[in-house]
Amino acid sequence: MRKTSALPRSLAKLLAAAAAALAACAAHADITIGVSLPLTGPASGLGIPVKNGIALWPQSIGGEPVRLIMLDDATDPTVGVKNARRFVSEDNVDVIVGSAATPVGVAMADVAAEAKTVQLSMSPIPLPEGRDAWSFRVPHSSAVMAHAVIEHMKKNGVKTVGFIGYTDAYGETWLKDMTSQLAAAGIGLVATERFQRTDTSVTAQALKLVSANPDAILVVASGSGAAMPELTSSTAATRAASTRRMPPPRATSCAWAARRSTAPSWCRARPPWPSSCPMATPPSRMR
């Protein structure tokens, strides 16, 4: 019977390195993960579901126990940075998770890079080359999402668009990506409005958008803040249509766009619509 040959030197070195890594993991005793989420503030509608999802994570990875440290960043970049610094200086975490609010996640990225600690962002943080070495996005980038939105607009014959979005990094990144892609698709951006996450009314912005009479209005917001521009612009468009006896923008809201795209061709043109037509229900009554 032929004897087996000795392990190649390179493979032996690899196995030795793997054994050393396993020994280091054993010595570490546990895996510590620092989580900073907007559990309060304007983006709490995003942070709380993420927290609930993290509660389903396994209690051990590769046989090593997982220790979670959960902190609230209150949708505030200053608080997010404070949380991140605590994670790396006091808790000695292996991974930073957060935030679910883009402006907070961007601010935390600098701490992650400085401490050379991996950051898993739960928001599509836009980072320039050189600042992104230790940060990874869990959601799609805004450029990827914008491409899908514009393809949907093209299929539905949208020629002009109004934009309303946050004044922070999330809204700014979306506006930048949408502007370049809309131009390439031959769709005109006819009106742009912005609002703060903490605003309680966007009536003025909605009236300006509706007066521009775009085919569609894109609302770039998240959580509960996304509902306010949609409902306000839908109501304003419906009132304007009844006053001027002309149809409101075809995609004033997501619900309006979805309803219109499924309506029969004989009832898509303009009001008044037959009661049997799904377009007969105004956007303000949709949920």
N, C-alpha and C positions, 0 to 999 in steps of 0.2 A: 504494500500500500504506500502510495506516495505521500511524503510529508508535506504539510502546508508550509509555505514560505513565511518568513518574518514580515511583520507589517512594514509598509513603506515608511521612511522616516517622516515624510510630510504628514501622513495620516496619524502617526504616533504623536506628533506635536499637536495636531488638531484635537485628538482625544484628550491629551493632557490639558489643553486649554479649556476644553469643555468641562473636564472634571474640576478644574480650578474655579470655573464660573459657578458650577453647582455648589461647590463648597462655600463660595462667597454668599450665594443666595441663602444657604442654610444658616450661615452666621448672621445674616440680616434679620432672620426670624419672622418678619412679616413684610407685606407690601403696603405702604402707606400712600393714600391718594387724597389730595386736598381738593375739595369741590367748592367753588364759589359760584353761586347762582342768584339771579334776581328774584328772591322769594317775596319781596315787597317792592313797591314802586311801579312805574308804568309798564315794565316788562315782566311783572309777576305772572301774567298769563302764560308766559313761556317758561319761566323758571320753575314753577310749581309742578307742571307735568314732567319736566326733566327730573326733578327730585323724586317724583313717584316712580319713574322708570329706573333710576339708580337704585331704589330700594329692592329691585328685583335682581340686582347683580349677585353673582356667586360670592359666598363668604370666604372662598379660598381659590387661589389660582396656582396650578402646578404643585399642589400640596402645601402651599404657603398661605397663611391666613391673611386676609385683606382687612386693613383698618381704614375706614372712611372718616374724614374730617369735613363736615358740611358747614359752610358759612354763608350768610346772606350778604350780597353786595348792594342790595337796595337799588339796583339799576344805576349805580353811581360809580363812574370810573375811579374816583379817588378811593372809595371804599374797596373796589376790586383790587387796586394796587396794594392797599394795606393788607388785604387778605392774602394776596400772592406772596408778599414779603414775609408774612408770618409763616406761610407754608414752607418756604425755603430756608428760613433762618431759625425758626423755633421747632417746627414739626418735622423738618428734614424729609419732606415727602419725596416719593419716587416719581410721581406724576401729578400735574395740575390739570384739573378739569374745569372749564368755564371760560368765559361766562356765556349765558344764553342771550345776553344783550350785546350787540356788536360793539358799541363804543367802549364797553367795559372790557370785553375780550381783547380789543386792540391795545388798551392800556396795560393789561396784564401780560401781554406778549413781551414787553420790554423787560419785565422782571424775569420771565422764563428764560429769555436769551442771556441775560446777565448772569443768572444762576446756573445756566446750562441744564435746565430741567425741562422735560417734555411737557408741552401744553396741548391738551385736546380741547379745542374750542367748540362749544355747542352752538356757535353762530358763525355766519360766513364772513369772518374777519378779513379785511383787505390789507395785506401787509406787503410793503415793497421788498424787493430782493435785498437780502442782507439782514433783514429783521425777522425772517421767517424760518430760520434754521432749526428752531426748537418748537415751532408752533405748527399744528395740524388742524385743519378744518374738518369737522364731522359732517356738516351740511354741504350741499353744493354751493359753489361760488355764485354770486349774483349774475355773472356773465353767462354761466350755463343756464340758470333759470330764465334770464332775459331772452335767450335764444328760443326756448320753448314757448314763451309768451308771444313773441313776435311771429313765430311760425303759425300759432293759433290765430293771430290777428290776420295774417295773410290769407289763410284758408277761409276766413269769414268776411273778406273784402274790406277790411278796415284800411282807410287811406290817411286818416288824421287822428292824432292821439293827444289827450291832455294828461299831464303828469302831476300828481300830488304825493309828496312823501316827506319823511322826517328830515329835519335839518342837520342830523348827525351823520356819522360815518356810514350808517346803513343806507340812508336815503341818498347820500352823495355818491356812493359807489354804484347804486342802481341807476341813478340819473346819468352817470358817465357811461356805463355799459349800454343802457338803453339808447342814448343819443347816437352813439356810433353805429349800433346795429339797426336802429330805425332808418338812418340815412341810407345804409346799404340795402335795406329792404324796400326803399322808395316810399316810406311812410313818413308823413310830416308831423313834427312835434309842434303843436300850435299854441300850447299854453303850459306853463310850469308854475306850480305853487308848492310851498313848503309849510310845515308846522312842527311845533315842538311836541315831544312825547307827553309832556305835562299839560298841553292845551286841552281845554274843555269844550271848545267850539272851533269849527272850521267853516262857518257859514260864509264869511267874506271870501275865502279861497274857493269854496264850491261855486259861488255865484260867478266869479271870474272865469272859472273853468267852463261852466255851462254857457256863458255868454260867448265863448270862443267857438261853441257848437262843434266839438270834435266828434268823430265817429265812435270813439272809445275813450274812457278815462282809466288810467292805471293808478291804483292806490298802492303805494309802497310804504307799508307799515306792518306792524306785527302785534299779535295778541289782541287785547280789547281795543287798542288804539286804531286798528284797521277798520273797525265797524263804523266809527264816527264819520270819516270822509265819505264812505260808501252810502250810508243812509242819507247824509245831508245832500250830497250831489244828486242822488236818485230823486229825492223830494223836490229839489230845485229844478231838475230837468223836467219832471212831470208837470210842475206848475208853469214852467216856461212854455212847454208844449201846448198846454190848454189855453194859455193866453195868446200865443202866436198862431195856434192851430197848425202846428208842425210837429213831427215826431221828435222825441228826445234822442240824445246820442244813443246809438245802437248798443253800446256796451258800457252804459253809465256805471253799472256795477257788475260784479262777477255773476250774481244771480240773473241779472238782466241779460248778460251775454249768453249764459248757458240756456236761458229760456228762449232767446231769439234763435240760437243755432239749431234748436230742436223744433222750431215752429214750422208748419207747412209753408211752402213757397208762396201760396196764395194769400198769406196773411202777414208777410214780413215787410211789406212796402211802407205803409203809413196808416195811422189811425183815421177813422174809427175802425176797430177790428171787430169781427163777429164774436158773439159771446162764446162760441165753441173754440175760438182760437186761443192758444196758451199765452199769446201776447196781450190778451185783454186784461190781465192782472198787472197793475202798475208795479214798478220796482219797490215802491214804498211799502207795499203789502207783502212782499216776499220775505222769507226768513232765511 
